[in-house]
Amino acid sequence: MQNIVIRQCGHEDESWMNTLYKQNSKQALYQLGKSLDEGFVQDNAHFDQVMKQWIEIGAVYAAEIEGDPVGFLVIQRERAQHGPEIIQYISSHENILILQERALSDLHYAGYGPVLVSPHARGKGVAKALHDHALHILKAEKFDAMVAFVDAENPTSLKIHVDALDMQIIDKVVLASGQFFIIGQVIG
């Protein structure tokens, strides 16, 4: 296995992250006639602006192999008050969303994602390295859990997160913007 280095991102990383995002967003893959089978990230018309904000608050981490950036992960430590419908749903229903017999409202949790790995680096342990880094950081920061969502049309991402990374399905919801699995993991 190749050595994967995880580091915090700076503004100098914006270009490659935006390119990777644009090449792997659900809408871009549809428009290019590509299959969604390898996974995708949710569409966000303002991704470049959101990425700048995430970088400014130290929420983005890059994975590198031999100095080449091959993926990134966002750890959202603050609960979002605005954003996609699914984020608002999680926030407004955290008292009934249960992770290992505890309501999310009783847990100090962080948002996990988006996470994106370059197609040429998939299958090399990059997602696991980013996931494990998130667990390490959040444990040190005294978080109890991390929570994410996966589009129901993205079974590859769901399989990776549930089967390979031991996250648990909390709920499946149908919203105007689509169907989503809410997943989470207690940090131990």
C-alpha positions as a Markdown table, in Angstrom:
| # | Residue | x | y | z |
|---|---|---|---|---|
| 1 | Met | 0.0 | 0.0 | 0.0 |
| 2 | Gln | 1.2 | 3.5 | -0.8 |
| 3 | Asn | 2.0 | 6.0 | 1.9 |
| 4 | Ile | -1.0 | 8.4 | 2.3 |
| 5 | Val | -0.3 | 11.7 | 3.9 |
| 6 | Ile | -3.2 | 13.8 | 5.4 |
| 7 | Arg | -2.7 | 17.5 | 5.8 |
| 8 | Gln | -4.9 | 20.5 | 6.4 |
| 9 | Cys | -5.8 | 22.5 | 3.3 |
| 10 | Gly | -5.1 | 26.1 | 2.5 |
| 11 | His | -6.3 | 28.5 | -0.2 |
| 12 | Glu | -3.5 | 27.2 | -2.5 |
| 13 | Asp | -5.6 | 23.9 | -2.7 |
| 14 | Glu | -8.7 | 25.5 | -4.0 |
| 15 | Ser | -8.0 | 25.0 | -7.7 |
| 16 | Trp | -7.5 | 21.2 | -7.6 |
| 17 | Met | -10.3 | 20.7 | -5.1 |
| 18 | Asn | -12.8 | 22.7 | -7.3 |
| 19 | Thr | -11.7 | 20.8 | -10.4 |
| 20 | Leu | -12.1 | 17.4 | -8.6 |
| 21 | Tyr | -15.5 | 18.5 | -7.3 |
| 22 | Lys | -16.7 | 19.7 | -10.7 |
| 23 | Gln | -15.6 | 16.5 | -12.4 |
| 24 | Asn | -17.4 | 14.3 | -9.8 |
| 25 | Ser | -20.6 | 16.1 | -9.0 |
| 26 | Lys | -23.8 | 14.3 | -9.7 |
| 27 | Gln | -24.9 | 16.8 | -12.3 |
| 28 | Ala | -21.6 | 16.9 | -14.1 |
| 29 | Leu | -21.5 | 13.1 | -14.4 |
| 30 | Tyr | -25.1 | 13.1 | -15.7 |
| 31 | Gln | -24.2 | 15.8 | -18.3 |
| 32 | Leu | -21.2 | 13.9 | -19.5 |
| 33 | Gly | -23.2 | 10.7 | -19.8 |
| 34 | Lys | -21.0 | 9.0 | -17.2 |
| 35 | Ser | -22.2 | 6.3 | -14.8 |
| 36 | Leu | -22.8 | 7.2 | -11.2 |
| 37 | Asp | -21.6 | 3.7 | -10.2 |
| 38 | Glu | -18.2 | 4.9 | -8.8 |
| 39 | Gly | -19.9 | 7.5 | -6.6 |
| 40 | Phe | -20.4 | 11.2 | -6.7 |
| 41 | Val | -20.7 | 14.3 | -4.6 |
| 42 | Gln | -23.9 | 16.4 | -4.2 |
| 43 | Asp | -24.3 | 19.4 | -6.5 |
| 44 | Asn | -23.7 | 22.9 | -5.1 |
| 45 | Ala | -23.7 | 25.8 | -7.4 |
| 46 | His | -21.6 | 27.8 | -4.9 |
| 47 | Phe | -19.1 | 25.1 | -4.0 |
| 48 | Asp | -16.1 | 27.3 | -4.7 |
| 49 | Gln | -17.4 | 29.9 | -2.2 |
| 50 | Val | -18.3 | 27.3 | 0.4 |
| 51 | Met | -14.9 | 25.7 | 0.0 |
| 52 | Lys | -13.2 | 29.1 | 0.7 |
| 53 | Gln | -15.2 | 29.3 | 3.9 |
| 54 | Trp | -14.4 | 25.8 | 5.0 |
| 55 | Ile | -10.7 | 26.4 | 4.3 |
| 56 | Glu | -10.8 | 29.6 | 6.4 |
| 57 | Ile | -12.2 | 27.8 | 9.4 |
| 58 | Gly | -9.7 | 24.9 | 9.1 |
| 59 | Ala | -12.3 | 22.3 | 8.1 |
| 60 | Val | -10.7 | 20.8 | 5.0 |
| 61 | Tyr | -8.1 | 18.0 | 4.9 |
| 62 | Ala | -6.3 | 16.7 | 1.8 |
| 63 | Ala | -4.9 | 13.3 | 1.2 |
| 64 | Glu | -1.7 | 13.0 | -0.8 |
| 65 | Ile | 0.2 | 10.1 | -2.3 |
| 66 | Glu | 3.8 | 11.0 | -3.2 |
| 67 | Gly | 3.0 | 14.7 | -2.9 |
| 68 | Asp | 0.1 | 14.5 | -5.3 |
| 69 | Pro | -3.3 | 15.6 | -3.8 |
| 70 | Val | -5.7 | 12.7 | -4.4 |
| 71 | Gly | -8.7 | 13.6 | -2.3 |
| 72 | Phe | -10.2 | 15.7 | 0.4 |
| 73 | Leu | -12.6 | 15.6 | 3.4 |
| 74 | Val | -14.5 | 18.3 | 5.2 |
| 75 | Ile | -15.1 | 18.1 | 8.9 |
| 76 | Gln | -17.9 | 20.4 | 9.9 |
| 77 | Arg | -17.5 | 21.1 | 13.6 |
| 78 | Glu | -20.3 | 23.7 | 13.8 |
| 79 | Arg | -23.9 | 22.7 | 13.2 |
| 80 | Ala | -25.1 | 24.3 | 10.0 |
| 81 | Gln | -28.1 | 26.5 | 10.3 |
| 82 | His | -28.5 | 26.9 | 6.6 |
| 83 | Gly | -27.5 | 24.8 | 3.6 |
| 84 | Pro | -28.9 | 21.9 | 1.7 |
| 85 | Glu | -32.3 | 20.5 | 2.7 |
| 86 | Ile | -30.8 | 17.3 | 4.1 |
| 87 | Ile | -28.6 | 19.3 | 6.5 |
| 88 | Gln | -31.6 | 21.3 | 7.7 |
| 89 | Tyr | -33.5 | 18.0 | 8.2 |
| 90 | Ile | -30.8 | 16.5 | 10.3 |
| 91 | Ser | -30.5 | 19.7 | 12.4 |
| 92 | Ser | -34.3 | 19.9 | 13.0 |
| 93 | His | -34.8 | 16.2 | 13.7 |
| 94 | Glu | -31.7 | 15.5 | 15.8 |
| 95 | Asn | -33.9 | 14.7 | 18.8 |
| 96 | Ile | -35.5 | 11.7 | 17.0 |
| 97 | Leu | -32.4 | 10.5 | 15.0 |
| 98 | Ile | -30.9 | 7.7 | 17.0 |
| 99 | Leu | -27.2 | 6.6 | 16.8 |
| 100 | Gln | -26.4 | 3.6 | 19.1 |
| 101 | Glu | -29.4 | 4.2 | 21.3 |
| 102 | Arg | -28.7 | 7.9 | 21.8 |
| 103 | Ala | -30.5 | 10.8 | 20.1 |
| 104 | Leu | -28.2 | 13.0 | 18.1 |
| 105 | Ser | -29.3 | 15.9 | 20.2 |
| 106 | Asp | -27.6 | 14.2 | 23.2 |
| 107 | Leu | -24.3 | 13.8 | 21.3 |
| 108 | His | -21.6 | 16.4 | 20.5 |
| 109 | Tyr | -21.3 | 15.5 | 16.9 |
| 110 | Ala | -19.5 | 16.9 | 13.8 |
| 111 | Gly | -20.6 | 16.8 | 10.2 |
| 112 | Tyr | -18.5 | 14.4 | 8.1 |
| 113 | Gly | -18.2 | 15.3 | 4.4 |
| 114 | Pro | -18.2 | 15.9 | 1.7 |
| 115 | Val | -15.4 | 13.4 | 1.0 |
| 116 | Leu | -14.0 | 13.0 | -2.5 |
| 117 | Val | -11.3 | 10.8 | -3.9 |
| 118 | Ser | -9.8 | 11.2 | -7.4 |
| 119 | Pro | -10.8 | 8.3 | -9.7 |
| 120 | His | -7.2 | 7.3 | -10.2 |
| 121 | Ala | -6.6 | 6.9 | -6.5 |
| 122 | Arg | -9.8 | 5.0 | -5.6 |
| 123 | Gly | -9.2 | 1.5 | -4.1 |
| 124 | Lys | -5.9 | 2.6 | -2.5 |
| 125 | Gly | -7.2 | 3.3 | 1.0 |
| 126 | Val | -7.6 | 7.1 | 0.6 |
| 127 | Ala | -11.2 | 7.3 | 1.9 |
| 128 | Lys | -10.2 | 5.1 | 4.9 |
| 129 | Ala | -7.1 | 7.3 | 5.6 |
| 130 | Leu | -9.3 | 10.4 | 5.5 |
| 131 | His | -12.0 | 8.7 | 7.7 |
| 132 | Asp | -9.5 | 7.5 | 10.3 |
| 133 | His | -7.9 | 11.0 | 10.4 |
| 134 | Ala | -11.3 | 12.5 | 11.1 |
| 135 | Leu | -11.9 | 10.0 | 13.9 |
| 136 | His | -8.5 | 10.9 | 15.4 |
| 137 | Ile | -9.1 | 14.6 | 15.2 |
| 138 | Leu | -12.6 | 14.5 | 16.5 |
| 139 | Lys | -11.7 | 12.3 | 19.4 |
| 140 | Ala | -9.0 | 14.7 | 20.4 |
| 141 | Glu | -11.5 | 17.5 | 20.2 |
| 142 | Lys | -13.9 | 15.6 | 22.5 |
| 143 | Phe | -16.6 | 14.9 | 19.9 |
| 144 | Asp | -18.9 | 12.0 | 20.6 |
| 145 | Ala | -19.8 | 11.2 | 17.0 |
| 146 | Met | -19.8 | 12.2 | 13.4 |
| 147 | Val | -22.7 | 12.3 | 11.1 |
| 148 | Ala | -23.0 | 12.3 | 7.3 |
| 149 | Phe | -25.6 | 11.8 | 4.5 |
| 150 | Val | -25.4 | 9.8 | 1.3 |
| 151 | Asp | -27.6 | 10.2 | -1.7 |
| 152 | Ala | -29.7 | 7.1 | -2.1 |
| 153 | Glu | -28.6 | 7.0 | -5.8 |
| 154 | Asn | -25.0 | 6.6 | -4.5 |
| 155 | Pro | -24.8 | 3.0 | -3.3 |
| 156 | Thr | -21.0 | 2.9 | -3.8 |
| 157 | Ser | -20.5 | 5.7 | -1.2 |
| 158 | Leu | -23.0 | 4.1 | 1.2 |
| 159 | Lys | -21.3 | 0.7 | 0.9 |
| 160 | Ile | -17.9 | 2.2 | 1.5 |
| 161 | His | -19.0 | 4.1 | 4.6 |
| 162 | Val | -21.1 | 1.4 | 6.1 |
| 163 | Asp | -19.2 | -1.8 | 5.1 |
| 164 | Ala | -15.6 | -0.6 | 5.0 |
| 165 | Leu | -15.6 | 2.3 | 7.5 |
| 166 | Asp | -18.1 | 0.9 | 10.0 |
| 167 | Met | -20.5 | 3.9 | 9.9 |
| 168 | Gln | -24.2 | 3.0 | 10.7 |
| 169 | Ile | -27.4 | 3.9 | 8.9 |
| 170 | Ile | -29.4 | 6.1 | 11.2 |
| 171 | Asp | -32.3 | 6.8 | 8.8 |
| 172 | Lys | -33.5 | 7.0 | 5.2 |
| 173 | Val | -35.4 | 10.1 | 4.3 |
| 174 | Val | -37.3 | 11.3 | 1.3 |
| 175 | Leu | -37.2 | 15.1 | 0.8 |
| 176 | Ala | -38.0 | 17.4 | -2.1 |
| 177 | Ser | -34.3 | 17.4 | -3.1 |
| 178 | Gly | -34.1 | 13.6 | -3.2 |
| 179 | Gln | -33.7 | 10.5 | -1.0 |
| 180 | Phe | -30.9 | 10.3 | 1.5 |
| 181 | Phe | -29.4 | 7.9 | 4.0 |
| 182 | Ile | -28.3 | 9.6 | 7.2 |
| 183 | Ile | -25.2 | 7.7 | 8.6 |
| 184 | Gly | -23.1 | 8.2 | 11.7 |
| 185 | Gln | -20.4 | 6.8 | 13.9 |
| 186 | Val | -19.8 | 7.0 | 17.6 |
| 187 | Ile | -16.2 | 8.0 | 18.3 |
| 188 | Gly | -14.7 | 5.7 | 20.8 |
